[in-house]
Amino acid sequence: MRRIGHFIDGVETEGKAAGFQDVFNPATGEVQAQVALASAADLEAAVASAAAAQPKWAATNPQRRARVFFNFVGLINKHMDELAALLSSEHGKTVDDAKGDILRGLEVAEFVAGAPHLLKGEFTDGAGPGIDMYSMRQPVGIGAGITPFNFPAMIPLWMLSPAIAAGNAFILKPSERDPSVPVRLAQLAVEAGLPKGILNVVHGGKEVVDGILAHEKIEAISFVGSTPIARYVYGTAAAQGKRVQAFGGAKNHMVIMPDADMEKAADALIGAGYGSAGERCMAISVAVPVGAETADRIVAALKPRVEKLKVGPASDKASEMGPVITKASQERIRSLISSGVDQGAELVLDGRDFSLQGYENGYFVGPTLFDRVTPDMDIYKEEIFGPVLSVVRSNTYEQALQLVMDNPYGNGTAIFTRDGDAARDFAARVNVGMVGVNVPVPVPLAYHSFGGWKASAFGDLNQHGMDSIKFWTRTKTVTARWPSGIKDGAEFQMPTMA
Ligand code: NAD
């Protein structure tokens, strides 16, 4: 059986494993590898390696650090097919989708190749008599990232790229469900010229996360995962005085106005609702048509499209949607679908009994469509994280907007309309972090910042863009007065430049 080790001090190692956990192929239900679970000693070894390497890396000029990222980007591109196949085999998403996962992470590595410019400070010449004032961005030291299963390449790259380019050492704790790609990325980073110890990977669950949250040498923590764990990580790490950003779950709505192009809106909903089996934090899980006629038209446009979706393993090039991640997730999604039926939603297409010849033990759930869902139902309240789209009918635009506003999550949302006024009003008023206008999955590009509002994010600064540079650095401001500006005698009042 293949073993997946940690990556500590530049080498893959099983360390002093606290145990091993099975890694499944979600398309077949078979165990395909075992991942080592880090013991306290393994985490300690990763921190020691990071602490030994970080000062020299921080003192390396930013152009040289940036060059490692140019090489890293080249190597990821060179190994794209291998990485995508590995990712699909553990996650279950299609190979094209896996390439998208890698590419969106790669774009952040490209962004931070501009580190010399991104890390520039500010300077004021002559802030007072003989006085100059300047600020600089210095690395925090050792940072850590804890990532979810659903983007095993993109989210680690969101975090490790700005952290490392800014001069930090970084410890990644990826999801234990699909841990191979993060280790492979760390190997490629070393091949690209990253000194050993600057990027370490440790595997495990709550125990190792708790070790990271408590470790006195880890200064900053970035987390992405479900809301209950995000809340826990944020609270625990902040109470230790650490810098922390924690991104949680989502329930993303797409409002469809009566003037929208229904065919295009339906196509958008299919990709956004069922792509990656709905296991995206920016997936659209609620469609909100405005007006009864719009609702009838969108459901009529959706139904044949959902029926036609090709569900299958990533190894079949024709597959448009793969399995979900675990047996437990499959069972949870099926039971939520049943709760929707029990609570009175109209089940237009039922994916509970979906089965594929030759893959009967795979964790497949067929694409499911509900109409006439109401906000009190569990299928509306819960983040299902599966291929289930709910239509919540609304009478007016204001009612649709209020529904989105009242939802506890605030990751992404979209409006489909030809009316610029409505789109502008929606973008301005909605209390959600990322908004699409005729764009169903409005994930910002690497040079903008990614982050939700409300229960979808805890902390101030977002992922990638300038926010990530700020998160992984501390600002230091220097006020310097030269002898020509120094007055004789002591001054007792608060210094001013008046
Ligand atoms: P998860 O919360 O179960 O796990 C995330 C990470 O936390 C993993 O590394 C896991 O090992 C660790 N973990 C799990 N239980 C823990 C515990 N009790 N204590 C400490 N650490 C623990 O999330 P997941 O199932 O891997 O990912 C899916 C979730 O992530 C969804 O809710 C999805 O919306 C969310 N997500 C959010 C974003 C975003 O940017 N907001 C992006 C991707 C995924």
Boltz pocket constraint, residues with backbone or C-beta under 6 A from the ligand:
constraints:
  - pocket:
      binder: B
      contacts: [[A, 146], [A, 147], [A, 148], [A, 149], [A, 150], [A, 151], [A, 173], [A, 174], [A, 175], [A, 176], [A, 204], [A, 205], [A, 206], [A, 209], [A, 210], [A, 224], [A, 225], [A, 226], [A, 227], [A, 229], [A, 230], [A, 247], [A, 248], [A, 249], [A, 250], [A, 280], [A, 281], [A, 383], [A, 385], [A, 411], [A, 452], [A, 456]]
      max_distance: 6.0
